[in-house]
Amino acid sequence: MLVNGIVIKGISTFIDKQKFSRWLHKPNIALSSKPIDLLLTELNIKNVDAILNRIEYGIFS
């Protein structure tokens, strides 16, 4: 269920499924990893969610 929430939020944030997919598969400095690789544990899902929040509010992440 948590991963579904990330997908919904990511598509809403990026407004485009392809842009969100590219973001998921690119290394992210703030996460020290590709976001897609972190969607296995609740803690890491929350970290990805926090980065999406920052992006949504225009904070460099």
Sequence and secondary structure as in RCSB ss.txt:
>XXXX:A:sequence
MLVNGIVIKGISTFIDKQKFSRWLHKPNIALSSKPIDLLLTELNIKNVDAILNRIEYGIFS
>XXXX:A:secstr
 HHHHHHHHHHHHHSSHHHHHHHHHS BTTTTB GGGGTTSHHHHHHHHHHHHHHHTT   
